[in-house]
């Protein structure tokens, strides 16, 4: 956490690495609220981090920013461990209730998740108290069309989820998949949160930061690049999600990679809509990109996370 940021003692940020989103623990007397729970395979780590952070308090509720696997993957484990309620953005209610693995992008991106039951919903404009602060839910579609950010006007803190990072924002899945206006919604979201008075941002990934205006400039620049070049946006989505999968699995068969890319809906659709590469060509490009970025290397017939 940046030394320049001064959060109240009632707010703790657990900054996570790849696979899991950051977790935010907000204390109110002898109770607490958790925002986001990380990825399924990291659920045990999440439970231990929360247990230590609670320091004897009761976890009363868990609130999600949006429905992606790295934010809801620990929900079931956290609820089992602490007996908390789970509140989700209202727009994801049906997908969670029916455990629609396509709508939740689990099957779409070949990711894992454990079914859980939501016990409350939040709509844009709703307010709640957590960490002795009042938070307002703000609609931030684009990365996830039903996502919410949470804003405290008194301390000028924005819990942005994946709508704004220090160096960009999350993958625009709807745009890549052709299921919605991800680019337009992302632009409207950045414009909307840009009108807020913000001194500190707690993003879904990466350290909290105070350079809000500069982060917005970088996000808008990234958005313009995607608006100008859809192939760039698609390549970014494929690289990021395969990196995620590789870090979870630790290794993948090089021989099976073309078929994996062809059978996984996200990669198949991104390639068909923006790249038009054959299966072997797509796999060869991806391997080269991951090696160049230093996130993977070859060991015999396998691609291995570095």
Buried (B, 14 or more C-beta within 10 A) or exposed (E): BEEEBEBBEBBBBBBBEBBBBBBBBBBBEEBBBBBBBBBBBBBEBBBEBBBEBBEEBEBBBBBBBBBBBBBBBBBBBBBEBBEBBBBBBBBBBEBBEEBBBEBBBBBBBBBEBBEBEBEBBBEBEBEBEBBEBEBBBBBBBBBBBBBBBBBBEEBBBBBBBBBBBBBBBBBBBBBBBEEBBBBBBBBBBBEBBBEBEBEBBBBBBBBBBBEBEEBBEBBBEBBEEBBEEBBBBBBBBBBBBBBBBBBBEEBBEBEBBBEBBBEBBBBBBBBEBBBEBEBEEBBBBBBEBBBEEEBBEEEEEBBBBE
